[in-house]
Amino acid sequence: MADRPAGPQDEFPHAVGRPARGALRQAGYTRLAQLTEVTSQEVLALHGVGPRAIVVLREALAAQGRSFNGE
């Protein structure tokens, strides 16, 4: 089994789920602030990201006074 890097690989809430977190990282997103540059529909189009992940991400962004682009 390969060693995993120490520390978090992203700052998304754990409630987002592993498939969605992996899809976001694969697309180059590791911080919530980066999601303010894209629409929720663009994120939803990533394989592995479903409606529940969008709700959780939207809530996490709102808690920081942020939102997806265009919202």
C-alpha positions in Angstrom: 0.0 0.0 0.0 1.3 3.4 -0.9 2.1 6.0 1.8 -0.3 8.9 1.9 1.0 12.4 2.4 0.6 13.8 5.9 -2.1 16.4 6.6 -5.3 17.3 4.7 -5.3 17.2 0.9 -8.1 19.7 0.7 -10.2 22.0 2.9 -13.6 20.7 1.9 -16.0 19.5 4.6 -15.9 15.7 5.2 -19.7 15.7 4.5 -18.9 16.3 0.9 -17.9 12.6 0.5 -14.9 10.8 -0.8 -16.0 10.6 -4.5 -16.8 14.3 -4.7 -13.6 15.3 -2.8 -11.6 13.2 -5.2 -13.3 14.7 -8.2 -12.7 18.2 -6.9 -9.0 17.5 -6.3 -8.7 15.9 -9.7 -10.1 19.1 -11.3 -7.5 21.1 -9.3 -9.7 22.4 -6.5 -8.4 22.1 -3.0 -9.8 25.2 -1.3 -13.3 26.5 -0.9 -12.3 29.9 -2.1 -11.5 28.4 -5.5 -15.1 27.4 -5.9 -16.2 31.1 -6.0 -14.7 31.2 -9.5 -17.0 28.5 -11.0 -20.7 27.9 -11.0 -22.4 25.1 -9.1 -23.4 23.6 -12.4 -19.7 23.4 -13.5 -18.9 21.6 -10.2 -21.9 19.3 -10.5 -20.7 18.3 -14.0 -17.6 16.7 -12.4 -17.8 12.9 -12.3 -18.3 12.0 -8.7 -20.0 15.2 -7.6 -23.7 15.0 -6.8 -26.5 17.3 -5.6 -25.8 16.5 -2.0 -22.1 17.6 -2.3 -23.3 20.9 -3.9 -25.6 21.5 -1.0 -22.8 20.9 1.5 -20.3 23.0 -0.5 -22.9 25.8 -0.8 -23.4 25.8 3.0 -19.7 25.8 3.6 -19.2 28.7 1.2 -22.0 30.7 2.8 -20.5 30.1 6.3 -17.5 32.1 4.9 -19.6 34.7 3.3 -19.0 33.3 -0.1 -20.9 31.6 -2.9 -20.4 29.8 -6.2 -19.9 32.2 -9.1 -23.2 33.8 -10.1 -25.1 33.0 -7.0 
